[in-house]
Amino acid sequence: MSTRWEKFKSVFKEQATTTNKSSPVNVNTMSMWSGGSLWGTGFSTVETNETVFSIVTRLANTVSALPLDLIDNTGESVWDSSIASLATKRANPNMTAFELWNKVETDRNTTGNGYVYIERDDLYQPKYLWPVKPELVTPMINSMDDTLWYRFQGGMDISTDKFLLVPASSVIHVKHITGTSHIKGISPLDVLKGALDYDSQVLKFQLSDMTKRDSFTIQYDTNVDEKKRKAAVDNVRSFIKENGGVLFSERGVTVDTIDRKLASQDVADYDSISRRRIANAFNIPITFLNETSDSGYKSSEQMMIQFVQMTLTPIIAQYEQQLNDKLLTSRQRSEYYHWRFNVNGLLRGDTSARKDFYQTGIRNGFMTPNEIREMEGLKPSKDKNADKLFISGDLYPIDMDPEKRKGTATGAVGSVDRNHDSIIGAHPNDDNKSTEGGDNDE
């Protein structure tokens, strides 16, 4: 094993040292990053563009806030597993699972790639999950067997002479669609570079135009002497310098302001176009950016359905498959253990829609009362019937014997025998008549 490992290191070291002389370190230790900025992030575009900030925040918060469960082969959630605790509660000594996935999703939406290093114990079991700065990671293909490895640059910056060589089995890698490399994802901010640069220039122009001082034209009559002309100019200059005050009107001197009209409608139109471009790049509904014109949604439920189906489902499917592949053993996968994000909460709808859905679920026997209570965030009921499936009393299998249906026994007043189209029990016109066979002899 050691010989093979040395060969692997030599292969990767030759590729890495073409641009930088580096030395590999132990793949099972994080000491080289002690006190460093391994999990730090900083993106100027996100910090300076409110529209991009809004989208990245929404996506990162949504993904990290979704309930994540490890499901066993019986379909039940596994709560007492150390692996489940890593991914759902405490990822490492410095951050919670929410902080981990929030940071990774932020990385994915700003650089196109999000990386998590799986630190393992002596038994090769996951011990901690560490987010890694994307700019410090280089995916590499081993020329010996075409396996994927990751080269993590160590220390505070990329100029350090240490790196960590990690197999793909110890790296969770989530990304946007890939380009020619087929490994690294494309950054949405790179796609939007032209639009964001233009947006920045328009903003600078607007701010510059708004901060300009008022301008004036001074018109003299032919009989105005030089002294009066100078006094008028000094008066206007003082007015501008003091940002207001009094303009004295002299006979023969006319002072008019030069109107500066901001093209407010043009600015609004461009802002709308800019928001649509950004929303398209991140594949989210335009209404998430407070763009309500021509949204095409009849209800908020339709908008959330589109968001879940077109945007969120591909994202969480990638997370789930990476977690299944990297955090579960081959035996667990063969026994149908899997990770699952629960998006039901996003599709709950308003009170009326939820009521109709729950009523349908109870009456048609595909939901139990406790399942509904769980979806509403309520404590499960201890009643013995709260975990049972029910079926509505007025629905029967089509092949059931009519005599076995509720209320069809002989003598039941007002019940209908659908097999004979007759009423069993009291006759509406004659109390002494029976629909089953003539007169009733008492």
N, C-alpha and C positions, 0 to 999 in steps of 0.2 A: 504493500500500500504506500509506504513512504517513497519507494522508488518511483512509482507512478505519479505521486504528488510532486516530487521534484521535477519530473518531466513536464508536468502541467505548468509549474511555476516558470520553468525555463522558456516554455513556448510563449506564455503571456508576457514575461519580462522582456523578451526580445521585441514584441510588438509595442510594449509600453515605452521602452527606452528610445524609440525612434524620435520622440519629441522631448522626453524628460528622463533624466537619470533617477530612478526610484528603486526602493527596496521593499519587498513584501513583508507583511507582519502576520502574526497569528490570527487565523480567521475566527477564533472563538473568544477573543477579548476585545473590549471596547476602551481599554486604557489609553490608547493612543489619542482618543478624542477627549480625554478628561480635561474639563475646563475650556473646551473648544466650542465651535459653533456648528456642530454636526447637524443639529436639527433646527437651526435658525433659518429664517427666510427674510427676504426683503426685495420687493418688486416695485420699482418706481412708477410703472404704469398703473398698478392697482392703487397706489397711494395718491395718485394725482388725477385719476379719471373716475368720477363718481359713478358713471354708468357701468364700467367694468367692475368697479368695487362692489356695486350692488349685485351683479350677476354672480361673481365669484363667491360673495358672502352667502347668497341664497343657495347655491349648489353645495357649498361646503357645509353649511349648517343643516341642510336637508339630509345629505348622505350621513353625516355623523350623528344626527339625531334619530335616524330610523332604528327601530328595534332590530337587533341582530341576534339570531338564535343558532345554536348548534343542535341539529336534529338527529336523533338516533334512528335505528332501523325500525322502531315502532311508530315513528312519527311524532314522538314527544321531545320536548326541549331538554337538553342536558345542562343542568345548572351547577353541578358539583365538580365540573371538570376544570383543571388548571388551565387548559388551552382555551376553554370558553371564557374563563375569567380574564385571560390576557386580552382577548379581542373585544370584550364587552364591558370590562370594569377598569382594571389597572394595567396599562400596557407596559410600563417600565417605572422605575422609582421616581421619575420626574414628571410624568404626565398620565392622565386618565385615558381610557380608550376613546372618549369623545374628542379630546384634544389631538390624539394621534390621527384619527380618520379625518378630522377637520383640517389638520395641517397637510396631510397627504392629498386630500381633494383640492386644497388650495394650490399646492404644487402642480397637480395635474392640469388645472385650468389656467395656470400662468406660464408654465414652462412646457406643457404638453406631457410631462411624465411625473409620476409620484412613486417614490421608492421607500420600502420598509425593510430594514435589516433584521433578520430573525436570529437573535443571539441564542445559542443552544447550550445546554449543560453537558456534563461528561457523558450522559447517556444519549446525547443527540436529541433531547427533547426541547421544545421551545421554552426558553426561560424569560426573555424580554423581547419586545418589539420596539425598534428604534426608527423613527423617520430620518431620512438622509437627504441633505440638500442635493437637488437634481444636478446642479452644476459641478458637483464633485463625483459624479457617477459616469462611467463609460462602459456600456455593454460591449462584450467581446466574444467572438466565436473562436473556440479552440480548433486550431488547424488539424489536430490529430484525429478528433472524432466528431467535429462539428457541434459540440455541446456549447451551451450558452453559459457564460460567466460574467461577473460584474466586477469592475475595478473601481474601488472607492478611494478617492484621494483623501489623505488624512490631514489633520491639523486645522489651523485657522483659515488657510487659503490654499488655492490650487498649486502654489509654487513649492509646497513642502516636498521633502524627498522620501516620504513614506506613503504606502498605499496598502489597501486591504483587498485581497483577491478572494472573491466569494462565489461559490457555485450558485446556479439559478435556483436550486431548491431552498436556499436560505434568503431569497430576496423576493418580496412581494412587489410586483411592478404593474402599476395601473397607468393607462395612457390614453391619449386621444388617438385618432387614426394615424397610421404610420405612413411615411413617405418612401423614398427609394431605399432607405436603410432597412426597412421591414422590421426594425427592432425598437427604435425610439419614436415616440409620438410627436406629432406636429403641434407646436404651440399656437393656440388661437390668437395670441397677441402678435405673433409673427404674421399670421394671415391678415390681421387688422392693422398692420403697421401703417400702410398708406392712409387708411381712414382715420386712424388715431392721430397721425401727424397733421393731417389736414384739419381735424377737429381742434387740435392744439393751436394751430395758426389762426383759426377763426375766433377762438376764445381770446387770444392775445389781441387780435384786431378789435374785438368788441370792447375789451377792457381799455385799450388805448384810446378808442374813440370816445368812450364814456368819461375818461379823465381829462380830455382836452378842455382848455378854457374857452369861454365864449369869445367870438371874434366880432369886430365892428367895422363899419364903413363910415368915414367922415366926409361930408360934402360941404364945400364952402361956396358962398356967393362970391362974385368977382370983386365986391367992394370990401371984403373982410381983410383987415390988415394982418401982418405977420404976428403981432402980439396976441390977437384973438385966436389965431390958428394954433399957436403954441399952447395957449391956455386950454383949448379944447382937447388937444392931444394929451396934455398932462392930466386933465380931468378923467379921460377914458383910461389912461395908464393906471392911475390911482384906483379907479373902479375895479379893474381887472386884478391888480395886486392885492387889494383888500377883499377880493371875492364878493363884491357887493358894495352897496352904499348908494350915493346919490349922483346922478348925471345931470349937470346943469346945462340947460338949453340956452344957447346964445343966439341972438338974432343974426341970421345969415349963415348959421352953422347947423347942419343936420347930421345926427348920429343915428345909424340904423344897425341892428344886430344881424349877423349872418347866420341864418338858421342851419342847424346841423340835425338832419333827420335820420334817426337810426332805422334801418330797414327791419323793423321788428318781425314782420311777417316772413321775410326771407330767412331771418335767423331761426324762427320757430320751425319753418319748413326744413331747414338743414338739420336742426336738432332732431327732428322726427326721423329723417333719413339716416342720420348717424345711429340713433337707437335701434333702428331696424337692422342695420348692417351688423351691429354688435350682437343683437339677439339671434340673428341667423348664424353667425359664427359659433355661438355657444349652444345653438339649437334649443332655445327656450321660447315659450310664447311671448309675443311682443307685449301683451298686457301686463307681464311681470315688471315692465319698465314704465308703468303708468301711461302707456299708449293705448287709449281706449277707442280711437277712431277705427272703424272697419275691422273690429276684432273678430266678428263672425261667431262669437259665442252667445248662445241663448241663456246660459247659466254658468255659474262658477264651477259646477260639477263637470261640465263639458271641458272647460279649460284645464282642470286638474287631471281629467282622464287623458287628455292629449299630453300633458306634461309627464305623467307617469309612464304612458305607453311609448312616447317618442323620445323622451329625454332621459328619464330616470331609469327605466328598465334596462337599457344597454349598459348604463354605468354600473348599476348594482350587480348585473350579471357578470361583469368583468371582475368586480370585487369578490363575488361568491366563488367563481372558478379559481381565482388566485388563492383564496383561503382554503378551498378544498384541496388544491394541489400542493400547497406549501405547509399547511398546518396539520393536515390529517395524514395518517399512515396509510399505506396501501391496503392494509387489512381493514381499516375503518372505511375506506372508500368502497372496498368490495362488499362491505356489510351495509352499504347505502347510508352511511353517515354523511351529512352535508350541512353547509352553512346556508342560512336563509335570512334575507332582509324582509321585514314585514311592511308592506306599503298600504295595508288596509286602512290605516288611519288617515292617509291622504285622500282616500276615496269615500270617506264617510258621508259627505254631503251635508245638507242642512237637516234640521230636526225632522221636518216632514218627510224628506227622502229616506232618512234612517229608519223612521217609524214604519214606513211602508215596506222597506227591505226586511227589517226584523220580523214584522208580522208575516210576511211571505215565507221567511225562513222557518218560523215556528209552525205555521199551518201546513207546510209542505214537507216537514220532517228532515231538513238538512242543516238545522241549527238547533242547539240546546239553549235553554235560558242562561246557563252559566257562560256559554260561549259569547252570548250577546253582552252579558255583564262585563266580561273581559274586554270586549271591544270598546265598551263605554268607559273603561277605567274604573269599574266598580269591583268590590270584593265578591268572590264567588259565594253563592248561597250554599248553606249546609243541608238544605232540603233534599231528600232522597230523589225527588223528581227533577231537580234542577239540572241533572246531567243526562236526562233521558230525551230521546227524540219522540215527538208527538206528530199525529196526523189529524187533520181536521175531521170532525164527526160527520160532515155532510159529503164526504168524498169516499168512494168505494171502488175497489177494482172492478173493471167492466164485466168480468166473468163471475163475480160473486153471486151466489144464490139470493134472489130478492128476499126470500123468507128469513135469511140470516142478517139482513140489514136492520139497523136499529129502528124500532118503532113499527115494524111490519108484522109483528106477531098478531094472531087472530084475536080480535076484540079491542085492539088499540084504536082509540077514537081518533078519526081524522087522518090516519096513516094511509099511504097510497101503495097499492100493490102494482108496481109498474109492469109486471108480467101479464096482468089481466086487465089493466086500465080500469080497475074498480076500486071503490073505497071500502075498506074493511072497517066495520063498526057502525056507528049510528048513521042512518040514512037521512039526508037533509029534508026529505019531504014526508017520510013515513017512519015513525019510530018503531013500528012493528015489522018493518021489512029489512031483509038482509040481502046484500048484493051477492052473497055466495050461493043462495039456492032458494029463492021464493020466500013464502011466508014463514014467519017465525012462530012456531007453535010452542007456547009456554005451558 
